Amino acid sequence: MNPFDFATAANINDAIARAGAGGSMYLAGGTNLVDLMKLGVALPSHVVDIKQLPLRGIWTDAFGLHIGALEKMADVQANPLVKAYPVLAQALNGASPQLRNMATIGGNLLQRTRCNYFRDTAMPCNKRSPGSGCPAINGENRAHAILGGSDFCVATHASDFAVALVALGAQLALADATFSRTLPLVALYRLPGSTPQLENTLLPGELISAVLVPPLPWATRSTYLKLRDRRSYGFALASAAVAADLATDGTIRDVRVAVGGVATVPWRAYTVENALRGQPLQQSVVDTAAQQVVVGARPLAQNRFKVALVQRVISRALLSLGGTNG
Ligand SMILES: Cc1cc2nc3c(=O)[nH]c(=O)nc-3n(C[C@H](O)[C@H](O)[C@H](O)COP(=O)(O)OP(=O)(O)OC[C@H]3O[C@@H](n4cnc5c(N)ncnc54)[C@H](O)[C@@H]3O)c2cc1C
């Protein structure tokens, strides 16, 4: 591991001031950052431990559901206010119980890709080492993206929770040295384009302080369906976060769909949503609407199966919401 300075932030301003130094990184649960430091993929010169900061709490008010960035995945998953949105609680069932007890919500949203080329410093990777190339494009690419990729990078985004939050239109509360702002979560993530090393739109040293899920009462009818190679420690090959507002006759009044495991960023499927509104929730309708998600998809040699898989996971997830809102 590379040498680095370590400091525990006394308060939010202290954290932001310390993180202003070039080469600084925040440490929350450490389950992703420490892993990448050991691999030599992350090389911070300063590590700022933020675990003591008061970025906690889960509550609702007129603005929606607030989740502090330092809340642990396990605590968020078990919280009754979160459980009211099944899609959120279910999306937090990844990793393992031990990891969920360490890992925080802010860290989950900013975790790095699981692309094996990115994680192997003996290999070229444009994301880790800009300009070195992307061996995944013509190499082992079964797990890679069919949506949102570029000639420079096809690594998938890894967070399940981000997919569920993007479906529900979540916002982030952010803090930096001079001001605070909110940002739609969907705007946090950058497509790789020709600069895959730039993964998000945070300003240098900016801290995620909380996640806000705006009020969406009908999202009590929601689910997260994740398909993976094995039941634990498995990242999504394809996943769908869906929520539906159904009329008593089963017509879809409103709907949210986002997919994971197939794209370089958490992927809101607006075209699928548009094809579903005003339609009955039935197999033929959802199968046809789900086709919209792969318009423009660019499958690679080993992951063509994801084209069909992502459509099926959307259909299955939506049909599981059947019945009416009462
Ligand atoms: C074996 C294994 C299996 C896994 N399976 C899954 C899975 O199925 N689904 C899934 O979604 N995830 C999975 N994960 C990933 C896991 O959820 C993440 O490692 C974890 O959520 C990261 O949270 P953390 O608090 O440990 O982040 P850290 O490792 O502390 O930080 C991660 C990154 O976020 C930054 N950061 C952290 N908090 C903030 C903040 N508040 N503001 C600004 N920057 C911040 C850090 O600087 C760092 O860059 C798995 C991990 C492992 C090791």
The ligand as a Gaussian input file, in Angstrom:
#p B3LYP/6-31G(d) Opt

LIG

0 1
 C      -17.608000      -8.594000      -1.545000
 C      -18.426000      -7.359000      -1.806000
 C      -19.693000      -7.483000      -2.333000
 C      -20.459000      -6.356000      -2.584000
 N      -21.711000      -6.476000      -3.123000
 C      -22.434000      -5.363000      -3.394000
 C      -23.716000      -5.453000      -3.987000
 O      -24.211000      -6.533000      -4.273000
 N      -24.402000      -4.301000      -4.236000
 C      -23.872000      -3.072000      -3.934000
 O      -24.525000      -2.055000      -4.174000
 N      -22.667000      -2.958000      -3.381000
 C      -21.945000      -4.072000      -3.101000
 N      -20.705000      -3.959000      -2.555000
 C      -20.128000      -2.629000      -2.385000
 C      -20.397000      -2.062000      -1.019000
 O      -21.774000      -1.785000      -0.906000
 C      -19.555000      -0.796000      -0.940000
 O      -18.215000      -1.211000      -0.745000
 C      -19.972000       0.111000       0.194000
 O      -21.308000       0.483000       0.079000
 C      -19.102000       1.350000       0.237000
 O      -19.464000       2.094000       1.377000
 P      -18.338000       2.555000       2.408000
 O      -18.999000       3.382000       3.446000
 O      -17.542000       1.379000       2.897000
 O      -17.472000       3.468000       1.441000
 P      -15.914000       3.815000       1.472000
 O      -15.139000       2.645000       0.999000
 O      -15.531000       4.416000       2.765000
 O      -15.909000       4.966000       0.360000
 C      -16.203000       4.712000      -0.985000
 C      -15.997000       6.013000      -1.777000
 O      -16.967000       6.978000      -1.404000
 C      -16.351000       8.168000      -0.929000
 N      -17.240000       8.661000       0.117000
 C      -17.761000       7.921000       1.128000
 N      -18.647000       8.649000       1.809000
 C      -18.688000       9.875000       1.239000
 C      -19.441000      11.063000       1.502000
 N      -20.343000      11.147000       2.488000
 N      -19.233000      12.149000       0.718000
 C      -18.326000      12.098000      -0.314000
 N      -17.584000      10.998000      -0.589000
 C      -17.780000       9.892000       0.176000
 C      -14.971000       7.751000      -0.490000
 O      -14.036000       8.814000      -0.569000
 C      -14.660000       6.672000      -1.502000
 O      -14.224000       7.255000      -2.705000
 C      -19.938000      -5.074000      -2.277000
 C      -18.656000      -4.963000      -1.714000
 C      -17.904000      -6.079000      -1.493000
 C      -16.518000      -5.914000      -0.911000

